[in-house]
Amino acid sequence: MSNYERLDAWIDAHFDEEVKYLQALVQVPTDTPPGNNAPHAERTKELLAGMDLKADAYPVPAAEVKAYGLESITNLIVRRRYGDGGPVIALNAHGDVVPPGEGWTHGPYSAEIVDGKLYGRAAAVSKSDFATFTFALRALESLGAPLQGGVELHFTYDEEFGGELGPGWLLKNKLTRPDFLLAAGFSYQVVTAHNGCLQMEVTVHGKMAHAAIPDTGVDALQGAVAILNTLYAQNTKYKQVTSQVEGIKHPYLNVGRIEGGTNTNVVPGKVVLKLDRRMIPEEDPTVVETDIRQVIADAAASYPGITVEIKRMLLARSLKPSPDNKPLVEALQKHGEAVFGEPIPTSGTPLYTDVRLYGEAGIPAAIYGAGPRTVFESNAKRSDEHLVLEDLRRATKVVARMLLDMLS
């Protein structure tokens, strides 16, 4: 029996245990907001200790977390070192998730299994890869084979808010510096690039007035409509720009939240817009932000009497394709095809992730893990999010085989 077959056999023999581990992780809510995620980290640490995997806990200072708009964050690192000379490979998954919302037919924290699918918020994104990565590591160590280098598990809790207090905080504080990084993803492709994201808050100021005498005020909502129409018109221009990265199409702008006004019979004096601008890897974020600010200023100038304030909420840079991750990517593709029985392509994704923070630190990175072909299929961020358990089993085998190749 080859070492690859031994890895596969160990994972098959322990798969029920892996599923129970994932169920336990899904059953502890990590809704962000409000972002009280330290309890999940504590539970994860306990579960890892039960598998003889010591996790070092790194609580982010409360003042930093509160200023960020969250309640608690504790990031975890499991460090395993083997012989000298090989690379350290970090495996990162995030535990924070968006709130479940409505429309569930299976409880969002039930981790219920029906027809080979495990249901629950974060079942697919990305508590599933807490399980993938943990059991791939355990399978690797079960071989007792001579290894060089090391493996780290990075379980972090800030992806939904941009990652600055997750991987960004660990890297900034020099708590880790791996040679390669694999982050949570889906099973049928290796993602090697992703979009960037600029989020901005635009406050439109007018002047309140009684609706019976509207001429005594300045309608901030009408001013906001002028800005909105101009912003949405930008999407027509963005569609004429095509990314050269497979899987990524073009830039896009979305206004996801609008708040304003005080009452039905009052001319609105203030309206707040929150926008999300997706940036393809070829774009310069500084230029993008400058252009958006100018577009808003010009639109505001077309409606006399209003003023605008523009605040950047998030700037997440894109993950750009890099030849430096070639050993990692080729190992995942080789074993992905062997385990899944089909070619596993590389591509980009229009999502943005906190993997970019490792890339910005000069750490070659890729995205791969347990999940379907598309985000839509998994119901991620929607009701009845789920994971096909067979994808979890096979992705665990692929990651374990990759680790064996990289560390042998």
Order of alpha helices (4+ residues) and beta strands (2+ residues): alpha-alpha-alpha-beta-alpha-beta-beta-beta-beta-alpha-beta-alpha-beta-beta-beta-beta-alpha-beta-beta-beta-alpha-beta-alpha-beta-alpha-beta-alpha-beta-alpha
